[in-house]
Amino acid sequence: MKISYDELRHHRILAAIRDAFIPPDQLKYLGEIDGEHTYLVDNKHEVKLSEIIGFDEVLEDDTESESI
């Protein structure tokens, strides 16, 4: 069974929420609203999947980099 690119992006976001233990007040899946996967960001912004340009996980340890 093939899934669409958007469905794959949705599943990647759900996996990141689950695996990285992202707190629901930072990122929460609200379900399908008006036929599109919708998320609550920062407990105040409803964002549809089509509005998400990029989604990368940033680890706290990555915030400090070594100088060369």
Phi and psi restraints in degrees (range 20) as a CNS / XPLOR table:
assign (resid 1 and name C) (resid 2 and name N)
       (resid 2 and name CA) (resid 2 and name C) 1.0 -93.0 20.0 2
assign (resid 2 and name N) (resid 2 and name CA)
       (resid 2 and name C) (resid 3 and name N) 1.0 144.3 20.0 2
assign (resid 2 and name C) (resid 3 and name N)
       (resid 3 and name CA) (resid 3 and name C) 1.0 -117.9 20.0 2
assign (resid 3 and name N) (resid 3 and name CA)
       (resid 3 and name C) (resid 4 and name N) 1.0 158.0 20.0 2
assign (resid 3 and name C) (resid 4 and name N)
       (resid 4 and name CA) (resid 4 and name C) 1.0 -74.6 20.0 2
assign (resid 4 and name N) (resid 4 and name CA)
       (resid 4 and name C) (resid 5 and name N) 1.0 164.0 20.0 2
assign (resid 4 and name C) (resid 5 and name N)
       (resid 5 and name CA) (resid 5 and name C) 1.0 -60.1 20.0 2
assign (resid 5 and name N) (resid 5 and name CA)
       (resid 5 and name C) (resid 6 and name N) 1.0 -42.0 20.0 2
assign (resid 5 and name C) (resid 6 and name N)
       (resid 6 and name CA) (resid 6 and name C) 1.0 -63.5 20.0 2
assign (resid 6 and name N) (resid 6 and name CA)
       (resid 6 and name C) (resid 7 and name N) 1.0 -39.9 20.0 2
assign (resid 6 and name C) (resid 7 and name N)
       (resid 7 and name CA) (resid 7 and name C) 1.0 -65.7 20.0 2
assign (resid 7 and name N) (resid 7 and name CA)
       (resid 7 and name C) (resid 8 and name N) 1.0 -38.2 20.0 2
assign (resid 7 and name C) (resid 8 and name N)
       (resid 8 and name CA) (resid 8 and name C) 1.0 -63.5 20.0 2
assign (resid 8 and name N) (resid 8 and name CA)
       (resid 8 and name C) (resid 9 and name N) 1.0 -43.7 20.0 2
assign (resid 8 and name C) (resid 9 and name N)
       (resid 9 and name CA) (resid 9 and name C) 1.0 -60.0 20.0 2
assign (resid 9 and name N) (resid 9 and name CA)
       (resid 9 and name C) (resid 10 and name N) 1.0 -43.0 20.0 2
assign (resid 9 and name C) (resid 10 and name N)
       (resid 10 and name CA) (resid 10 and name C) 1.0 -59.7 20.0 2
assign (resid 10 and name N) (resid 10 and name CA)
       (resid 10 and name C) (resid 11 and name N) 1.0 -45.8 20.0 2
assign (resid 10 and name C) (resid 11 and name N)
       (resid 11 and name CA) (resid 11 and name C) 1.0 -67.1 20.0 2
assign (resid 11 and name N) (resid 11 and name CA)
       (resid 11 and name C) (resid 12 and name N) 1.0 -33.1 20.0 2
assign (resid 11 and name C) (resid 12 and name N)
       (resid 12 and name CA) (resid 12 and name C) 1.0 -64.1 20.0 2
assign (resid 12 and name N) (resid 12 and name CA)
       (resid 12 and name C) (resid 13 and name N) 1.0 -41.0 20.0 2
assign (resid 12 and name C) (resid 13 and name N)
       (resid 13 and name CA) (resid 13 and name C) 1.0 -66.0 20.0 2
assign (resid 13 and name N) (resid 13 and name CA)
       (resid 13 and name C) (resid 14 and name N) 1.0 -44.4 20.0 2
assign (resid 13 and name C) (resid 14 and name N)
       (resid 14 and name CA) (resid 14 and name C) 1.0 -60.8 20.0 2
assign (resid 14 and name N) (resid 14 and name CA)
       (resid 14 and name C) (resid 15 and name N) 1.0 -40.9 20.0 2
assign (resid 14 and name C) (resid 15 and name N)
       (resid 15 and name CA) (resid 15 and name C) 1.0 -64.5 20.0 2
assign (resid 15 and name N) (resid 15 and name CA)
       (resid 15 and name C) (resid 16 and name N) 1.0 -40.2 20.0 2
assign (resid 15 and name C) (resid 16 and name N)
       (resid 16 and name CA) (resid 16 and name C) 1.0 -65.2 20.0 2
assign (resid 16 and name N) (resid 16 and name CA)
       (resid 16 and name C) (resid 17 and name N) 1.0 -41.2 20.0 2
assign (resid 16 and name C) (resid 17 and name N)
       (resid 17 and name CA) (resid 17 and name C) 1.0 -59.8 20.0 2
assign (resid 17 and name N) (resid 17 and name CA)
       (resid 17 and name C) (resid 18 and name N) 1.0 -45.6 20.0 2
assign (resid 17 and name C) (resid 18 and name N)
       (resid 18 and name CA) (resid 18 and name C) 1.0 -71.4 20.0 2
assign (resid 18 and name N) (resid 18 and name CA)
       (resid 18 and name C) (resid 19 and name N) 1.0 -51.6 20.0 2
assign (resid 18 and name C) (resid 19 and name N)
       (resid 19 and name CA) (resid 19 and name C) 1.0 -74.3 20.0 2
assign (resid 19 and name N) (resid 19 and name CA)
       (resid 19 and name C) (resid 20 and name N) 1.0 -30.7 20.0 2
assign (resid 19 and name C) (resid 20 and name N)
       (resid 20 and name CA) (resid 20 and name C) 1.0 -95.0 20.0 2
assign (resid 20 and name N) (resid 20 and name CA)
       (resid 20 and name C) (resid 21 and name N) 1.0 3.1 20.0 2
assign (resid 20 and name C) (resid 21 and name N)
       (resid 21 and name CA) (resid 21 and name C) 1.0 52.2 20.0 2
assign (resid 21 and name N) (resid 21 and name CA)
       (resid 21 and name C) (resid 22 and name N) 1.0 46.8 20.0 2
assign (resid 21 and name C) (resid 22 and name N)
       (resid 22 and name CA) (resid 22 and name C) 1.0 -68.8 20.0 2
assign (resid 22 and name N) (resid 22 and name CA)
       (resid 22 and name C) (resid 23 and name N) 1.0 123.3 20.0 2
assign (resid 22 and name C) (resid 23 and name N)
       (resid 23 and name CA) (resid 23 and name C) 1.0 -63.0 20.0 2
assign (resid 23 and name N) (resid 23 and name CA)
       (resid 23 and name C) (resid 24 and name N) 1.0 144.1 20.0 2
assign (resid 23 and name C) (resid 24 and name N)
       (resid 24 and name CA) (resid 24 and name C) 1.0 -60.9 20.0 2
assign (resid 24 and name N) (resid 24 and name CA)
       (resid 24 and name C) (resid 25 and name N) 1.0 -21.4 20.0 2
assign (resid 24 and name C) (resid 25 and name N)
       (resid 25 and name CA) (resid 25 and name C) 1.0 -78.2 20.0 2
assign (resid 25 and name N) (resid 25 and name CA)
       (resid 25 and name C) (resid 26 and name N) 1.0 -9.6 20.0 2
assign (resid 25 and name C) (resid 26 and name N)
       (resid 26 and name CA) (resid 26 and name C) 1.0 -99.6 20.0 2
assign (resid 26 and name N) (resid 26 and name CA)
       (resid 26 and name C) (resid 27 and name N) 1.0 -44.3 20.0 2
assign (resid 26 and name C) (resid 27 and name N)
       (resid 27 and name CA) (resid 27 and name C) 1.0 -153.1 20.0 2
assign (resid 27 and name N) (resid 27 and name CA)
       (resid 27 and name C) (resid 28 and name N) 1.0 124.2 20.0 2
assign (resid 27 and name C) (resid 28 and name N)
       (resid 28 and name CA) (resid 28 and name C) 1.0 -140.7 20.0 2
assign (resid 28 and name N) (resid 28 and name CA)
       (resid 28 and name C) (resid 29 and name N) 1.0 136.8 20.0 2
assign (resid 28 and name C) (resid 29 and name N)
       (resid 29 and name CA) (resid 29 and name C) 1.0 -82.7 20.0 2
assign (resid 29 and name N) (resid 29 and name CA)
       (resid 29 and name C) (resid 30 and name N) 1.0 127.6 20.0 2
assign (resid 29 and name C) (resid 30 and name N)
       (resid 30 and name CA) (resid 30 and name C) 1.0 -97.9 20.0 2
assign (resid 30 and name N) (resid 30 and name CA)
       (resid 30 and name C) (resid 31 and name N) 1.0 -11.5 20.0 2
assign (resid 30 and name C) (resid 31 and name N)
       (resid 31 and name CA) (resid 31 and name C) 1.0 104.1 20.0 2
assign (resid 31 and name N) (resid 31 and name CA)
       (resid 31 and name C) (resid 32 and name N) 1.0 -169.9 20.0 2
assign (resid 31 and name C) (resid 32 and name N)
       (resid 32 and name CA) (resid 32 and name C) 1.0 -86.4 20.0 2
assign (resid 32 and name N) (resid 32 and name CA)
       (resid 32 and name C) (resid 33 and name N) 1.0 125.0 20.0 2
assign (resid 32 and name C) (resid 33 and name N)
       (resid 33 and name CA) (resid 33 and name C) 1.0 -122.9 20.0 2
assign (resid 33 and name N) (resid 33 and name CA)
       (resid 33 and name C) (resid 34 and name N) 1.0 126.2 20.0 2
assign (resid 33 and name C) (resid 34 and name N)
       (resid 34 and name CA) (resid 34 and name C) 1.0 54.4 20.0 2
assign (resid 34 and name N) (resid 34 and name CA)
       (resid 34 and name C) (resid 35 and name N) 1.0 36.8 20.0 2
assign (resid 34 and name C) (resid 35 and name N)
       (resid 35 and name CA) (resid 35 and name C) 1.0 76.6 20.0 2
assign (resid 35 and name N) (resid 35 and name CA)
       (resid 35 and name C) (resid 36 and name N) 1.0 14.2 20.0 2
assign (resid 35 and name C) (resid 36 and name N)
       (resid 36 and name CA) (resid 36 and name C) 1.0 -136.4 20.0 2
assign (resid 36 and name N) (resid 36 and name CA)
       (resid 36 and name C) (resid 37 and name N) 1.0 139.5 20.0 2
assign (resid 36 and name C) (resid 37 and name N)
       (resid 37 and name CA) (resid 37 and name C) 1.0 -58.5 20.0 2
assign (resid 37 and name N) (resid 37 and name CA)
       (resid 37 and name C) (resid 38 and name N) 1.0 132.7 20.0 2
assign (resid 37 and name C) (resid 38 and name N)
       (resid 38 and name CA) (resid 38 and name C) 1.0 -131.6 20.0 2
assign (resid 38 and name N) (resid 38 and name CA)
       (resid 38 and name C) (resid 39 and name N) 1.0 142.1 20.0 2
assign (resid 38 and name C) (resid 39 and name N)
       (resid 39 and name CA) (resid 39 and name C) 1.0 -127.0 20.0 2
assign (resid 39 and name N) (resid 39 and name CA)
       (resid 39 and name C) (resid 40 and name N) 1.0 154.6 20.0 2
assign (resid 39 and name C) (resid 40 and name N)
       (resid 40 and name CA) (resid 40 and name C) 1.0 -106.8 20.0 2
assign (resid 40 and name N) (resid 40 and name CA)
       (resid 40 and name C) (resid 41 and name N) 1.0 119.4 20.0 2
assign (resid 40 and name C) (resid 41 and name N)
       (resid 41 and name CA) (resid 41 and name C) 1.0 -108.9 20.0 2
assign (resid 41 and name N) (resid 41 and name CA)
       (resid 41 and name C) (resid 42 and name N) 1.0 130.8 20.0 2
assign (resid 41 and name C) (resid 42 and name N)
       (resid 42 and name CA) (resid 42 and name C) 1.0 57.7 20.0 2
assign (resid 42 and name N) (resid 42 and name CA)
       (resid 42 and name C) (resid 43 and name N) 1.0 30.0 20.0 2
assign (resid 42 and name C) (resid 43 and name N)
       (resid 43 and name CA) (resid 43 and name C) 1.0 59.6 20.0 2
assign (resid 43 and name N) (resid 43 and name CA)
       (resid 43 and name C) (resid 44 and name N) 1.0 16.6 20.0 2
assign (resid 43 and name C) (resid 44 and name N)
       (resid 44 and name CA) (resid 44 and name C) 1.0 -147.6 20.0 2
assign (resid 44 and name N) (resid 44 and name CA)
       (resid 44 and name C) (resid 45 and name N) 1.0 -14.3 20.0 2
assign (resid 44 and name C) (resid 45 and name N)
       (resid 45 and name CA) (resid 45 and name C) 1.0 -113.8 20.0 2
assign (resid 45 and name N) (resid 45 and name CA)
       (resid 45 and name C) (resid 46 and name N) 1.0 116.6 20.0 2
assign (resid 45 and name C) (resid 46 and name N)
       (resid 46 and name CA) (resid 46 and name C) 1.0 -82.7 20.0 2
assign (resid 46 and name N) (resid 46 and name CA)
       (resid 46 and name C) (resid 47 and name N) 1.0 121.8 20.0 2
assign (resid 46 and name C) (resid 47 and name N)
       (resid 47 and name CA) (resid 47 and name C) 1.0 -126.9 20.0 2
assign (resid 47 and name N) (resid 47 and name CA)
       (resid 47 and name C) (resid 48 and name N) 1.0 128.4 20.0 2
assign (resid 47 and name C) (resid 48 and name N)
       (resid 48 and name CA) (resid 48 and name C) 1.0 -84.7 20.0 2
assign (resid 48 and name N) (resid 48 and name CA)
       (resid 48 and name C) (resid 49 and name N) 1.0 153.8 20.0 2
assign (resid 48 and name C) (resid 49 and name N)
       (resid 49 and name CA) (resid 49 and name C) 1.0 -54.7 20.0 2
assign (resid 49 and name N) (resid 49 and name CA)
       (resid 49 and name C) (resid 50 and name N) 1.0 -39.9 20.0 2
assign (resid 49 and name C) (resid 50 and name N)
       (resid 50 and name CA) (resid 50 and name C) 1.0 -65.7 20.0 2
assign (resid 50 and name N) (resid 50 and name CA)
       (resid 50 and name C) (resid 51 and name N) 1.0 -18.1 20.0 2
assign (resid 50 and name C) (resid 51 and name N)
       (resid 51 and name CA) (resid 51 and name C) 1.0 -88.3 20.0 2
assign (resid 51 and name N) (resid 51 and name CA)
       (resid 51 and name C) (resid 52 and name N) 1.0 -10.0 20.0 2
assign (resid 51 and name C) (resid 52 and name N)
       (resid 52 and name CA) (resid 52 and name C) 1.0 -88.1 20.0 2
assign (resid 52 and name N) (resid 52 and name CA)
       (resid 52 and name C) (resid 53 and name N) 1.0 112.1 20.0 2
assign (resid 52 and name C) (resid 53 and name N)
       (resid 53 and name CA) (resid 53 and name C) 1.0 -78.6 20.0 2
assign (resid 53 and name N) (resid 53 and name CA)
       (resid 53 and name C) (resid 54 and name N) 1.0 -43.9 20.0 2
assign (resid 53 and name C) (resid 54 and name N)
       (resid 54 and name CA) (resid 54 and name C) 1.0 -145.9 20.0 2
assign (resid 54 and name N) (resid 54 and name CA)
       (resid 54 and name C) (resid 55 and name N) 1.0 153.4 20.0 2
assign (resid 54 and name C) (resid 55 and name N)
       (resid 55 and name CA) (resid 55 and name C) 1.0 -141.7 20.0 2
assign (resid 55 and name N) (resid 55 and name CA)
       (resid 55 and name C) (resid 56 and name N) 1.0 107.7 20.0 2
assign (resid 55 and name C) (resid 56 and name N)
       (resid 56 and name CA) (resid 56 and name C) 1.0 -125.6 20.0 2
assign (resid 56 and name N) (resid 56 and name CA)
       (resid 56 and name C) (resid 57 and name N) 1.0 141.2 20.0 2
assign (resid 56 and name C) (resid 57 and name N)
       (resid 57 and name CA) (resid 57 and name C) 1.0 -82.6 20.0 2
assign (resid 57 and name N) (resid 57 and name CA)
       (resid 57 and name C) (resid 58 and name N) 1.0 133.5 20.0 2
assign (resid 57 and name C) (resid 58 and name N)
       (resid 58 and name CA) (resid 58 and name C) 1.0 -117.2 20.0 2
assign (resid 58 and name N) (resid 58 and name CA)
       (resid 58 and name C) (resid 59 and name N) 1.0 119.9 20.0 2
assign (resid 58 and name C) (resid 59 and name N)
       (resid 59 and name CA) (resid 59 and name C) 1.0 -87.7 20.0 2
assign (resid 59 and name N) (resid 59 and name CA)
       (resid 59 and name C) (resid 60 and name N) 1.0 143.8 20.0 2
assign (resid 59 and name C) (resid 60 and name N)
       (resid 60 and name CA) (resid 60 and name C) 1.0 -59.1 20.0 2
assign (resid 60 and name N) (resid 60 and name CA)
       (resid 60 and name C) (resid 61 and name N) 1.0 -33.7 20.0 2
assign (resid 60 and name C) (resid 61 and name N)
       (resid 61 and name CA) (resid 61 and name C) 1.0 -66.1 20.0 2
assign (resid 61 and name N) (resid 61 and name CA)
       (resid 61 and name C) (resid 62 and name N) 1.0 -22.6 20.0 2
assign (resid 61 and name C) (resid 62 and name N)
       (resid 62 and name CA) (resid 62 and name C) 1.0 -79.2 20.0 2
assign (resid 62 and name N) (resid 62 and name CA)
       (resid 62 and name C) (resid 63 and name N) 1.0 -8.4 20.0 2
assign (resid 62 and name C) (resid 63 and name N)
       (resid 63 and name CA) (resid 63 and name C) 1.0 -71.6 20.0 2
assign (resid 63 and name N) (resid 63 and name CA)
       (resid 63 and name C) (resid 64 and name N) 1.0 -23.5 20.0 2
assign (resid 63 and name C) (resid 64 and name N)
       (resid 64 and name CA) (resid 64 and name C) 1.0 -109.6 20.0 2
assign (resid 64 and name N) (resid 64 and name CA)
       (resid 64 and name C) (resid 65 and name N) 1.0 122.9 20.0 2
assign (resid 64 and name C) (resid 65 and name N)
       (resid 65 and name CA) (resid 65 and name C) 1.0 -116.6 20.0 2
assign (resid 65 and name N) (resid 65 and name CA)
       (resid 65 and name C) (resid 66 and name N) 1.0 153.2 20.0 2
assign (resid 65 and name C) (resid 66 and name N)
       (resid 66 and name CA) (resid 66 and name C) 1.0 -80.3 20.0 2
assign (resid 66 and name N) (resid 66 and name CA)
       (resid 66 and name C) (resid 67 and name N) 1.0 143.9 20.0 2
assign (resid 66 and name C) (resid 67 and name N)
       (resid 67 and name CA) (resid 67 and name C) 1.0 -84.3 20.0 2
assign (resid 67 and name N) (resid 67 and name CA)
       (resid 67 and name C) (resid 68 and name N) 1.0 144.1 20.0 2
